[in-house]
Amino acid sequence: MSPSTPVSALTIAGSDSGGGAGIQADLKTFAAHQVHGLSAIAALTAQHTRGVIAVHVPPLDFLQAQIDACFDDFDIHAVKLGMLANAEVINLVADALERHRPQHVVLDPVMVATSGAKLLEDSALRALRERLLPLATLLTPNTPEAELLLGRRIKSANDAEDAAAALLAMGTGAVLLKGGHLQEGNRVIDRYFDGVSNEEFSHARLPVDAHGTGCTLASAITAQLCRGLSMANACEAAIDYVARGLAGGFAPGRSDVLVLDHFGAAPAA
């Protein structure tokens, strides 16, 4: 990408005061891919590498103003969706996407905390299924999130393959089912399915506890779509980016939890 052809990506997600995940990770990822990053903050969190202390959801009219301001002034090629706290926020975002119609929408359905706790109320889960999935060109759930969306357990590779197809049938354009929670030996296998292509992307399972990998993966896919890659190739390139970021990860806080090295992982221009 050259300065004469600026392309912008928008993230609509939650802010992480600790800088390792959420909006902060998204903007670092966009910058590392030489894509201009825009943001509409759907939630403010007080958090660090040891956990979330508090969450504040801004007024809906202010979130709408942020989204509309970005679309009013920038050529937005792709949108990444992250933490959307309740049904009202989800419906507002869906309305905005229906108005503005970006070419790509990458939906990271942030629904389950690292502890396993469910983050979304039933009404929000229903709104996510009914309003956002049909607008998404790509859905990037981990296994617990896919289980919530489908209402069934995923315990094996066969279950994961069936789940990817079932998620696609719910209306999204393509699915990247992340394999980090599924025990398949010393490899992590992410499964991509778009109704035509069915691909597996495999990486070594690293013995680390890291923060912000899901946010970074979705935003890296968003950035690669802005750079002109196909959906499947964007997923593969983004998975490689996260792997490089993890390999160079560091622990800036007082816990052992790593954040990714975004700029050390940056792809070639």
C-alpha positions as CSV (number, residue, x, y, z in Angstrom):
1,M,0.0,0.0,0.0
2,S,1.3,3.4,-0.9
3,P,0.4,6.9,0.5
4,S,-1.4,7.6,-2.8
5,T,-3.9,4.7,-2.2
6,P,-4.9,4.9,1.5
7,V,-7.1,2.2,2.7
8,S,-8.7,2.2,6.1
9,A,-10.0,-0.5,8.5
10,L,-12.4,0.2,11.3
11,T,-12.6,-1.7,14.6
12,I,-15.8,-1.6,16.6
13,A,-14.8,-3.2,19.9
14,G,-13.9,-2.7,23.6
15,S,-10.9,-0.7,24.8
16,D,-8.3,-2.5,26.9
17,S,-6.6,-0.1,29.3
18,G,-3.7,-2.6,29.7
19,G,-2.9,-2.3,26.0
20,G,-2.7,-6.0,25.2
21,A,-6.1,-6.7,23.6
22,G,-9.2,-5.0,22.2
23,I,-9.1,-1.7,20.4
24,Q,-5.4,-1.3,21.3
25,A,-4.3,-4.6,19.9
26,D,-6.5,-4.0,16.8
27,L,-4.8,-0.6,16.0
28,K,-1.3,-2.0,16.6
29,T,-2.2,-4.8,14.2
30,F,-3.5,-2.4,11.5
31,A,-0.4,-0.2,11.8
32,A,1.9,-3.2,11.5
33,H,0.1,-4.1,8.3
34,Q,0.4,-0.5,7.0
35,V,-3.4,0.0,7.1
36,H,-4.9,3.1,8.5
37,G,-6.8,2.2,11.7
38,L,-10.1,3.7,12.8
39,S,-11.9,2.9,16.0
40,A,-15.4,3.1,17.5
41,I,-15.2,2.2,21.2
42,A,-18.2,0.1,22.2
43,A,-17.0,-0.6,25.7
44,L,-14.4,0.8,28.1
45,T,-12.6,-1.7,30.3
46,A,-10.4,-1.2,33.3
47,Q,-8.1,-4.2,33.0
48,H,-4.5,-5.4,33.0
49,T,-2.7,-8.7,32.4
50,R,-4.3,-10.2,35.5
51,G,-7.9,-9.6,34.7
52,V,-10.8,-7.2,34.1
53,I,-11.6,-4.8,37.0
54,A,-14.6,-2.9,35.5
55,V,-16.5,-2.4,32.3
56,H,-18.4,0.8,31.2
57,V,-20.6,0.8,28.1
58,P,-20.8,4.3,26.5
59,P,-24.2,5.8,25.5
60,L,-25.6,4.3,22.4
61,D,-25.9,7.7,20.6
62,F,-22.2,8.3,21.2
63,L,-21.2,4.9,19.7
64,Q,-23.4,5.7,16.7
65,A,-21.7,9.1,16.3
66,Q,-18.3,7.4,16.3
67,I,-19.2,4.9,13.6
68,D,-21.0,7.4,11.4
69,A,-18.0,9.9,11.7
70,C,-15.6,7.2,10.5
71,F,-17.8,6.2,7.5
72,D,-18.4,9.9,6.6
73,D,-14.7,10.7,6.1
74,F,-12.8,7.5,5.2
75,D,-12.7,4.8,2.6
76,I,-13.4,1.8,4.9
77,H,-12.6,-1.4,3.1
78,A,-13.2,-3.8,6.1
79,V,-14.7,-3.7,9.6
80,K,-13.6,-5.8,12.6
81,L,-16.2,-6.4,15.3
82,G,-15.0,-7.4,18.8
83,M,-16.6,-6.9,22.3
84,L,-20.2,-5.8,22.0
85,A,-21.6,-5.9,25.5
86,N,-25.4,-6.2,25.1
87,A,-28.3,-6.6,22.7
88,E,-28.8,-2.8,22.3
89,V,-25.2,-2.3,21.2
90,I,-25.3,-5.3,18.9
91,N,-28.5,-4.0,17.2
92,L,-27.1,-0.5,16.9
93,V,-23.9,-1.9,15.2
94,A,-26.0,-4.1,12.9
95,D,-28.1,-1.1,11.9
96,A,-25.0,0.9,11.1
97,L,-23.5,-1.9,9.0
98,E,-26.7,-2.2,7.1
99,R,-26.6,1.6,6.4
100,H,-23.0,1.8,5.4
101,R,-22.4,-1.7,3.8
102,P,-18.6,-2.2,4.1
103,Q,-17.2,-4.8,1.7
104,H,-15.9,-7.0,4.6
105,V,-17.1,-7.6,8.2
106,V,-14.9,-9.8,10.3
107,L,-16.8,-10.8,13.4
108,D,-14.9,-12.0,16.5
109,P,-17.7,-13.1,18.8
110,V,-16.3,-12.2,22.2
111,M,-18.7,-14.2,24.4
112,V,-16.6,-16.3,26.8
113,A,-14.0,-15.1,29.3
114,T,-10.7,-16.9,29.7
115,S,-12.1,-18.4,33.0
116,G,-14.9,-20.0,30.9
117,A,-17.6,-17.6,32.2
118,K,-20.3,-16.6,29.7
119,L,-20.0,-12.8,29.0
120,L,-23.2,-12.2,27.0
121,E,-26.8,-12.3,28.2
122,D,-29.2,-14.5,26.3
123,S,-30.8,-11.5,24.6
124,A,-27.4,-10.4,23.3
125,L,-26.5,-13.9,22.1
126,R,-29.8,-14.0,20.2
127,A,-29.1,-10.6,18.7
128,L,-25.6,-11.7,17.7
129,R,-27.0,-14.8,15.9
130,E,-29.9,-13.0,14.2
131,R,-28.5,-9.6,13.4
132,L,-24.7,-9.8,13.1
133,L,-24.0,-13.3,11.7
134,P,-25.9,-12.6,8.4
135,L,-23.8,-9.4,8.0
136,A,-20.4,-11.0,8.6
137,T,-18.2,-12.1,5.7
138,L,-16.1,-14.0,8.3
139,L,-16.8,-15.4,11.7
140,T,-13.8,-16.2,14.0
141,P,-15.1,-18.1,17.1
142,N,-13.0,-20.2,19.5
143,T,-14.4,-23.5,20.5
144,P,-16.4,-22.3,23.6
145,E,-17.9,-19.5,21.5
146,A,-18.9,-21.9,18.8
147,E,-20.5,-24.1,21.4
148,L,-22.6,-21.2,22.7
149,L,-23.6,-20.2,19.2
150,L,-24.6,-23.7,18.3
151,G,-25.9,-24.9,21.6
152,R,-23.8,-28.1,21.5
153,R,-20.4,-29.4,22.6
154,I,-17.3,-29.7,20.4
155,K,-15.0,-32.4,21.7
156,S,-13.2,-33.7,18.6
157,A,-11.9,-32.9,15.2
158,N,-15.0,-34.3,13.6
159,D,-17.1,-32.2,15.9
160,A,-15.1,-29.1,14.9
161,E,-15.6,-29.8,11.2
162,D,-19.3,-30.3,11.6
163,A,-19.5,-27.1,13.7
164,A,-17.8,-25.0,11.1
165,A,-20.4,-26.1,8.5
166,A,-23.3,-25.5,10.9
167,L,-22.0,-22.0,11.7
168,L,-21.8,-21.3,8.0
169,A,-25.4,-22.4,7.6
170,M,-26.4,-19.7,10.2
171,G,-25.8,-17.1,7.6
172,T,-22.1,-15.9,7.8
173,G,-20.0,-15.8,4.6
174,A,-17.1,-17.9,6.0
175,V,-16.0,-19.4,9.3
176,L,-12.5,-19.7,10.8
177,L,-13.0,-22.0,13.9
178,K,-10.0,-21.4,16.1
179,G,-8.5,-24.6,17.6
180,G,-6.7,-23.4,20.7
181,H,-9.2,-24.8,23.1
182,L,-9.4,-28.2,21.4
183,Q,-6.8,-30.7,22.5
184,E,-5.2,-32.2,19.4
185,G,-1.7,-33.0,20.6
186,N,1.1,-30.5,20.3
187,R,-0.5,-28.7,17.3
188,V,-3.2,-26.0,17.2
189,I,-5.4,-26.5,14.1
190,D,-7.6,-23.6,12.9
191,R,-10.3,-24.7,10.5
192,Y,-11.6,-22.5,7.6
193,F,-14.8,-23.2,5.7
194,D,-16.7,-21.1,3.2
195,G,-18.9,-23.7,1.6
196,V,-16.4,-24.3,-1.2
197,S,-13.0,-24.3,0.4
198,N,-12.3,-26.4,3.5
199,E,-8.8,-25.8,4.9
200,E,-6.8,-26.5,8.0
201,F,-4.0,-24.2,9.3
202,S,-1.7,-25.8,11.8
203,H,0.9,-24.3,14.2
204,A,2.9,-25.6,17.1
205,R,1.2,-25.2,20.4
206,L,3.4,-22.8,22.5
207,P,3.7,-23.3,26.3
208,V,2.7,-19.7,27.0
209,D,-0.2,-17.8,28.5
210,A,-1.0,-14.9,26.1
211,H,-3.4,-12.0,26.0
212,G,-5.1,-10.6,23.0
213,T,-4.6,-13.3,20.4
214,G,-8.2,-13.5,19.3
215,C,-8.5,-9.8,18.9
216,T,-5.2,-9.7,17.0
217,L,-6.1,-12.6,14.7
218,A,-9.4,-11.0,13.6
219,S,-7.8,-7.6,13.1
220,A,-4.9,-9.1,11.1
221,I,-7.4,-10.8,8.8
222,T,-9.2,-7.5,8.5
223,A,-5.9,-5.7,7.6
224,Q,-5.0,-8.4,5.1
225,L,-8.4,-8.1,3.3
226,C,-7.6,-4.4,3.0
227,R,-4.3,-5.3,1.4
228,G,-6.2,-7.3,-1.2
229,L,-5.8,-10.9,-0.1
230,S,-8.6,-13.5,-0.6
231,M,-10.5,-14.5,2.5
232,A,-8.7,-17.9,2.9
233,N,-5.3,-16.3,2.2
234,A,-6.0,-13.5,4.6
235,C,-6.8,-16.1,7.3
236,E,-3.6,-18.0,6.7
237,A,-1.5,-14.8,6.7
238,A,-3.1,-13.6,9.9
239,I,-2.5,-16.9,11.7
240,D,1.2,-16.7,10.7
241,Y,1.3,-13.1,12.0
242,V,-0.2,-14.2,15.4
243,A,2.3,-17.0,15.6
244,R,5.2,-14.6,15.0
245,G,3.8,-12.2,17.5
246,L,3.6,-14.9,20.1
247,A,7.1,-16.1,19.4
248,G,8.3,-12.6,20.2
249,G,5.8,-12.0,23.0
250,F,6.8,-10.3,26.2
251,A,5.3,-9.8,29.7
252,P,4.9,-6.0,30.4
253,G,2.8,-6.4,33.5
254,R,3.4,-8.1,36.9
255,S,2.0,-11.4,35.7
256,D,3.4,-14.0,33.4
257,V,0.8,-13.3,30.7
258,L,2.4,-12.3,27.4
259,V,1.3,-9.6,25.0
260,L,2.2,-10.0,21.3
261,D,5.1,-8.3,19.6
262,H,3.1,-6.7,16.8
263,F,5.9,-4.8,15.0
264,G,8.4,-7.6,15.2
265,A,5.7,-9.8,13.5
266,A,4.9,-7.2,10.8
267,P,4.6,-8.7,7.3
268,A,6.8,-7.4,4.5
269,A,5.4,-4.2,2.8
